[in-house]
Amino acid sequence: MNIQRKKIAYSVACIAEFAQLHKLNLQESFRYLYRFKAIEFLKENYEIEHLLPFETVMEDLNLICQKNGGVL
């Protein structure tokens, strides 16, 4: 699997995990993460983030979203 596919698969897994954590559907989760720059963060920081436990990644995503105006 090439790096682009790995990044996509990882992003999809993060979106699903975030949705489950915050009781959102997948579309709501994606829109929230995209609006508050967490998708961009995942793309830019894949090399580090994919090595961390999902719990830590979810904390990171929450912090990025809050920093950019999110309120979940």
PLY file of the C-alpha trace (Angstrom):
ply
format ascii 1.0
element vertex 72
property float x
property float y
property float z
element edge 71
property int vertex1
property int vertex2
end_header
0.00 0.00 0.00
1.43 3.39 -0.93
1.73 6.28 1.52
-1.27 8.16 0.08
-3.56 5.16 0.65
-2.19 4.72 4.16
-2.93 8.37 4.96
-6.47 8.03 3.62
-7.12 4.82 5.55
-5.73 6.40 8.71
-7.85 9.53 8.27
-10.99 7.43 7.76
-10.20 5.45 10.92
-9.70 8.68 12.89
-12.97 10.14 11.58
-14.82 6.97 12.61
-13.20 6.91 16.06
-13.99 10.60 16.59
-17.60 10.00 15.51
-17.98 7.16 17.98
-16.37 9.15 20.79
-18.66 12.14 20.28
-21.78 10.20 19.23
-21.82 11.68 15.72
-22.45 10.01 12.41
-19.51 9.77 10.00
-20.62 12.73 7.90
-21.02 14.98 10.94
-17.64 13.87 12.24
-15.92 14.60 8.92
-17.57 17.99 8.56
-16.63 19.01 12.11
-13.03 17.85 11.77
-12.71 19.51 8.37
-14.29 22.80 9.47
-12.05 23.14 12.51
-8.84 22.14 10.69
-8.29 18.70 12.26
-8.26 16.92 8.88
-5.54 19.29 7.74
-3.66 18.58 10.99
-3.87 14.82 10.37
-2.53 15.21 6.83
0.34 17.43 7.92
1.28 15.34 10.96
0.61 11.80 9.73
4.20 10.69 10.26
3.92 11.35 14.00
0.23 10.89 14.73
-0.13 7.43 13.20
2.41 6.13 15.72
0.34 7.29 18.71
-2.54 5.48 20.43
-5.99 6.52 19.20
-6.77 7.97 22.64
-3.91 10.44 22.25
-4.86 11.23 18.66
-8.44 11.96 19.73
-7.12 14.33 22.39
-4.99 16.04 19.74
-7.96 16.38 17.39
-10.11 17.82 20.17
-7.42 20.37 21.01
-6.96 21.41 17.36
-10.71 21.81 16.90
-11.07 23.82 20.12
-8.14 26.02 19.11
-9.97 26.75 15.85
-13.39 27.44 17.39
-14.88 23.96 17.86
-17.00 23.36 20.95
-17.47 19.58 21.26
0 1
1 2
2 3
3 4
4 5
5 6
6 7
7 8
8 9
9 10
10 11
11 12
12 13
13 14
14 15
15 16
16 17
17 18
18 19
19 20
20 21
21 22
22 23
23 24
24 25
25 26
26 27
27 28
28 29
29 30
30 31
31 32
32 33
33 34
34 35
35 36
36 37
37 38
38 39
39 40
40 41
41 42
42 43
43 44
44 45
45 46
46 47
47 48
48 49
49 50
50 51
51 52
52 53
53 54
54 55
55 56
56 57
57 58
58 59
59 60
60 61
61 62
62 63
63 64
64 65
65 66
66 67
67 68
68 69
69 70
70 71
